[in-house]
Amino acid sequence: MAAAVAERSPLRIGAGYSFRRAYAAQTYANRARIDVLEIVADHFFDNSKACRRELDLLAEHFILLPHGLDLSLGSADGLDEAYLARFAEVVRRARAPWWSEHVAFTRAGGIAIGHLAPLPFTREALEVLERNLDRARRVIGDLPCALENIAAPVVLGGAEMEEPAFLRALVERTGCSLLLDVENLHANALNFGFDVDCYLDALPAGAVVQLHVAGGEWNGATYVDSHARAVHADVWRLVERVCNRFAPKAIVVERDEALPPFDEVLAEIERARVILMQAAVCR
């Protein structure tokens, strides 16, 4: 079993954002204000010389955290070996302290679903995750990983446990860490009406290594995790509570649509960094 991030990375890394090529020039120009970059591994699967050079250059200047979208760790029919090989190569070239993926599946019965689908919170689903994660680790190597909670469109029936108990069991069985997406937690709490503090209380205290923060929006009566808005004040307050409880090592700001001027992204990175620092001082 690979060591958890908390055991392998004793120092806090800091705050950054999920890299977008539209911001490349501004990112390099503001290196001193960005502690870490998360990269979507899928964006670097092109094996061209230009793409390899782009990744190598980023790795020379930033701490990189590769994040997968389509490994489909929850797929009962196993992993796509070609995808896994490309993912492992990106992780290797990134020289990353850890990599991350989602507690979800994106393929079933050989069919690509096209989005992150929630798992049933059952012992059988845990066994599938454990088996697939073991296979991924064999290919990627002895590098810590962090698995992320998703914003779920529905709550599946037949659950044998609540999500935080499922995540706790996942950590205990596999030794993985957690990437707690605070915006996803916020969205699910609004849409499904559960108590956020009870959710956080049920998570293993030392497992949360990284946070995602983002801004969503209401679509009628449903709150959508769109990554198209500034981080809401309610989410920042929740980030403060999470940092005080779990001492994460990194916070990553996500913005995928309606990209704002880069100064706005830098301001959110700075706010995240201040929260991390204040939480460290309080401890």
C-alpha positions in Angstrom: 0.0 0.0 0.0 1.4 3.4 -0.9 1.9 5.9 1.9 -0.7 8.6 2.4 0.2 12.1 1.4 0.2 13.2 5.0 3.0 10.7 5.8 5.1 11.6 2.7 4.7 15.4 2.4 5.3 17.0 5.9 5.4 20.6 4.6 2.5 22.8 3.5 2.7 23.7 -0.1 0.4 26.6 -0.3 -2.2 28.0 -2.7 -2.6 28.1 -6.5 -5.0 27.4 -9.3 -6.0 24.9 -11.9 -3.8 25.8 -14.9 -5.5 27.1 -18.0 -3.5 27.7 -21.2 -5.4 31.0 -21.7 -3.5 32.3 -18.6 -0.1 30.9 -19.5 1.7 34.2 -20.0 0.2 35.7 -16.8 1.0 32.6 -14.9 4.7 32.7 -15.6 4.7 36.5 -15.0 3.3 36.0 -11.5 5.3 32.9 -10.4 6.1 34.5 -7.1 2.4 34.7 -6.3 1.5 31.1 -7.2 2.7 28.3 -4.8 1.3 25.4 -6.8 -0.4 24.6 -10.1 -2.8 21.8 -10.6 -2.8 20.5 -14.1 -5.5 18.5 -15.7 -3.6 15.4 -16.8 -5.9 14.9 -19.8 -4.8 18.2 -21.3 -1.2 16.9 -21.6 -1.9 13.5 -23.3 -0.8 14.8 -26.7 2.6 13.2 -27.2 3.8 15.9 -29.5 7.2 17.6 -28.8 5.4 20.9 -28.1 3.1 19.4 -25.5 6.0 17.5 -23.7 8.0 20.7 -23.7 5.1 22.7 -22.2 4.7 20.2 -19.4 8.5 20.1 -18.7 8.6 23.9 -18.6 5.8 24.1 -16.1 7.5 21.5 -14.0 10.7 23.6 -14.0 8.9 26.6 -12.5 6.1 25.3 -10.4 5.1 22.5 -8.1 2.6 20.5 -10.2 -0.4 18.5 -9.0 -1.7 16.2 -11.8 -5.5 15.8 -11.7 -7.3 13.1 -13.7 -10.8 13.3 -15.2 -11.4 10.0 -16.8 -9.5 7.3 -14.9 -12.9 6.1 -13.8 -11.7 4.5 -10.6 -15.3 3.4 -9.8 -15.8 1.4 -13.0 -16.7 -2.2 -12.2 -15.2 -3.4 -15.5 -11.8 -2.1 -14.6 -9.5 0.7 -15.9 -8.7 1.7 -19.5 -5.1 0.6 -19.7 -4.3 3.0 -22.5 -5.6 6.0 -20.6 -3.8 4.8 -17.4 -0.5 4.6 -19.3 -0.9 8.2 -20.6 -1.9 9.4 -17.2 1.1 7.8 -15.6 3.4 9.4 -18.1 2.0 12.9 -17.2 2.5 12.2 -13.5 6.1 11.1 -14.1 7.0 14.2 -16.2 5.3 16.5 -13.7 7.6 15.4 -10.9 4.5 15.7 -8.6 4.3 15.3 -4.8 0.9 13.5 -5.3 -1.7 12.9 -8.0 -5.5 13.0 -7.7 -8.7 11.7 -9.2 -12.4 11.4 -8.4 -14.5 9.1 -6.3 -16.7 8.4 -9.4 -17.0 6.5 -12.7 -17.0 7.8 -16.2 -17.4 4.5 -18.1 -19.7 1.6 -17.7 -20.0 -1.5 -19.9 -17.5 -0.1 -22.3 -19.5 3.1 -22.8 -18.1 6.6 -22.0 -20.7 8.5 -20.0 -19.2 11.9 -20.6 -19.3 13.1 -17.0 -18.5 12.2 -13.5 -21.1 9.8 -12.2 -21.7 9.2 -8.4 -21.1 5.7 -6.9 -23.5 3.9 -4.7 -22.1 4.0 -1.2 -21.8 0.3 -0.7 -19.2 -2.2 0.3 -19.2 -3.6 -3.3 -18.3 -0.1 -4.6 -15.5 0.2 -2.1 -14.1 -3.1 -3.3 -14.2 -1.9 -6.9 -12.4 1.4 -5.9 -9.8 -0.5 -4.0 -9.1 -2.9 -6.8 -8.8 -0.2 -9.5 -6.7 2.1 -7.3 -4.3 -0.8 -6.7 -4.0 -1.3 -10.4 -3.4 2.4 -11.0 -0.7 2.5 -8.3 1.1 -0.4 -9.9 1.4 1.5 -13.1 1.9 5.0 -11.7 4.3 3.9 -9.0 4.8 4.5 -5.3 3.4 8.1 -5.3 0.7 9.3 -2.9 -2.8 9.9 -4.3 -5.8 12.0 -3.2 -9.3 11.1 -4.2 -12.0 13.8 -4.6 -15.7 14.0 -3.6 -17.9 15.0 -6.5 -20.9 17.3 -7.0 -23.6 14.7 -7.5 -26.6 15.3 -9.7 -28.6 12.7 -7.8 -28.4 10.6 -4.6 -28.4 6.9 -5.5 -30.6 4.5 -3.7 -29.3 1.4 -2.0 -26.6 3.1 0.0 -25.2 1.1 2.9 -23.5 4.2 4.4 -23.4 8.0 4.1 -20.7 9.6 1.9 -18.3 10.6 4.7 -18.4 7.1 6.1 -17.7 5.8 2.6 -14.7 8.1 2.3 -13.4 7.1 5.7 -13.6 3.5 4.8 -11.8 4.2 1.5 -9.0 5.9 3.3 -8.7 3.1 5.9 -8.7 0.4 3.2 -6.4 2.0 0.7 -4.2 4.4 2.5 -5.2 7.2 0.1 -5.7 10.8 1.1 -8.6 13.0 0.3 -8.9 16.0 -2.0 -11.9 17.8 -0.4 -13.7 19.9 -3.0 -15.3 22.5 -0.8 -17.5 23.8 -3.6 -18.8 20.3 -4.3 -19.6 19.8 -0.6 -21.3 23.2 -0.5 -23.4 22.3 -3.7 -24.4 18.9 -2.4 -25.4 20.3 1.0 -27.6 22.9 -0.7 -29.2 20.5 -3.1 -29.7 17.5 -0.8 -30.1 19.3 2.6 -27.5 17.6 4.8 -25.5 19.2 7.6 -22.0 20.1 6.5 -20.5 20.0 10.0 -21.8 16.4 10.6 -20.2 15.5 7.2 -16.8 17.0 8.2 -17.0 15.4 11.7 -17.2 12.0 10.1 -14.1 12.4 7.9 -10.8 11.0 9.1 -8.9 13.9 10.6 -5.5 13.4 9.0 -6.6 12.5 5.5 -7.5 15.8 3.8 -4.4 16.9 1.9 -5.8 19.3 -0.7 -8.8 21.5 -1.2 -10.6 22.7 -4.3 -12.5 26.0 -4.3 -14.7 27.3 -7.1 -17.8 29.4 -7.7 -21.2 28.0 -8.9 -24.6 29.4 -9.6 -28.3 28.6 -9.2 -30.3 27.2 -12.1 -33.8 27.4 -10.9 -34.0 25.4 -7.7 -30.7 23.6 -8.3 -27.3 24.9 -7.3 -24.8 24.0 -10.1 -21.1 23.6 -9.6 -20.3 25.5 -12.8 -16.7 26.7 -12.0 -17.9 29.9 -13.9 -18.2 32.4 -11.0 -16.1 33.9 -8.3 -15.9 31.8 -5.1 -18.9 32.7 -2.9 -18.5 34.1 0.6 -20.3 31.0 2.0 -17.6 28.8 0.4 -14.8 30.9 1.8 -16.2 30.6 5.3 -16.5 26.9 4.8 -12.8 26.8 3.6 -11.8 28.5 6.9 -13.6 25.8 8.9 -12.1 23.0 6.9 -8.6 24.4 7.2 -9.0 24.7 11.0 -10.1 21.1 11.2 -7.9 19.3 8.7 -4.7 21.3 8.0 -4.6 20.7 4.3 -1.3 21.2 2.4 -2.7 23.0 -0.6 -5.7 24.9 -1.9 -6.4 25.1 -5.6 -8.8 27.6 -7.1 -10.8 26.2 -10.1 -12.2 28.3 -12.9 -13.2 26.6 -16.1 -15.7 28.9 -17.8 -16.3 32.6 -18.2 -12.6 33.2 -17.4 -12.1 36.5 -15.6 -9.1 38.9 -15.8 -6.2 37.0 -14.2 -5.9 39.5 -11.4 -9.2 38.1 -10.0 -7.7 34.6 -10.0 -4.6 35.9 -8.2 -6.8 37.6 -5.6 -8.6 34.3 -4.9 -5.2 32.5 -4.7 -4.0 35.1 -2.1 -7.2 34.8 -0.1 -6.8 31.0 0.0 -3.1 31.4 1.1 -4.1 33.8 3.9 -6.6 31.2 5.2 -4.0 28.5 5.2 -1.5 30.7 7.0 -4.1 31.8 9.6 -5.2 28.3 10.3 -1.5 27.3 10.8 -1.0 30.1 13.3 -4.1 29.1 15.2 -2.8 25.6 15.6 
